[in-house]
Amino acid sequence: MNNKKIWGILIASAAFATFNHAANAQQGTTGQDIKHDAKAAGKGIGNGARDIGHATRHVATSVGHGAKEAGIGIGHGARDGWNATRHAVKHVFHKGD
């Protein structure tokens, strides 16, 4: 081989090594960026799930309280109805209240 070919091979090898090193460095930072983005996405999903859980608990509590109040209202209505029926029966049969 002559000097011209050797110098050409050396320059090409040096250029290849430089680009290869730069590509590896960029790939490493890209990996870190992906890792950080995945971590941030995971935290965001976790926070969203927690918020949904809190909202669900609040709705369930509200529904439970509403059901309790409805039950109490139904109970009072049934008692009032029973008292009215009892009073009417006593009135029909002329018995004292």
SVG drawing of the C-alpha trace seen along z (x, -y; Angstrom):
<svg xmlns="http://www.w3.org/2000/svg" viewBox="-118 -14 122 16">
<polyline fill="none" stroke="black" stroke-width="0.4" points="0.0,0.0 1.2,-3.5 1.1,-6.4 -1.9,-7.9 -4.1,-4.9 -2.8,-4.5 -3.5,-8.2 -7.0,-7.8 -7.7,-4.7 -6.4,-6.4 -8.5,-9.5 -11.6,-7.4 -11.0,-5.3 -10.5,-8.5 -13.7,-10.0 -15.6,-6.7 -14.4,-6.5 -15.4,-10.1 -18.9,-9.7 -19.2,-6.4 -18.3,-8.0 -20.7,-10.9 -23.5,-8.5 -22.9,-6.5 -23.0,-9.6 -26.2,-10.8 -27.7,-7.3 -26.9,-7.4 -28.6,-10.8 -31.6,-9.6 -31.9,-6.6 -31.8,-8.9 -34.4,-11.2 -36.7,-8.2 -36.2,-7.0 -37.1,-10.5 -40.1,-10.8 -41.3,-7.3 -40.8,-8.2 -42.8,-11.4 -45.6,-9.6 -45.8,-7.0 -46.0,-9.7 -48.7,-11.5 -50.7,-8.3 -50.4,-7.6 -51.5,-11.1 -54.5,-10.9 -55.5,-7.5 -55.3,-8.8 -57.5,-11.8 -60.0,-9.5 -60.0,-7.3 -60.7,-10.4 -63.5,-11.6 -65.0,-8.1 -64.9,-8.0 -66.5,-11.4 -69.3,-10.3 -69.9,-7.1 -70.1,-8.9 -72.6,-11.4 -74.7,-8.6 -74.5,-6.7 -75.6,-9.8 -78.4,-10.4 -79.6,-6.8 -79.5,-7.1 -81.6,-10.3 -84.0,-8.7 -84.4,-5.7 -85.1,-7.9 -87.7,-9.8 -89.3,-6.6 -89.4,-5.4 -91.0,-8.6 -93.5,-8.5 -94.3,-4.9 -94.8,-5.8 -97.0,-8.7 -99.0,-6.5 -99.4,-3.9 -100.5,-6.5 -103.0,-7.9 -104.3,-4.4 -104.6,-3.5 -106.3,-6.8 -108.8,-6.2 -109.6,-2.7 -110.2,-3.8 -112.4,-6.7 -114.4,-4.2 -114.9,-1.8 -115.5,-4.7 -112.7,-3.9 -110.7,-6.6 -107.4,-7.7"/>
</svg>
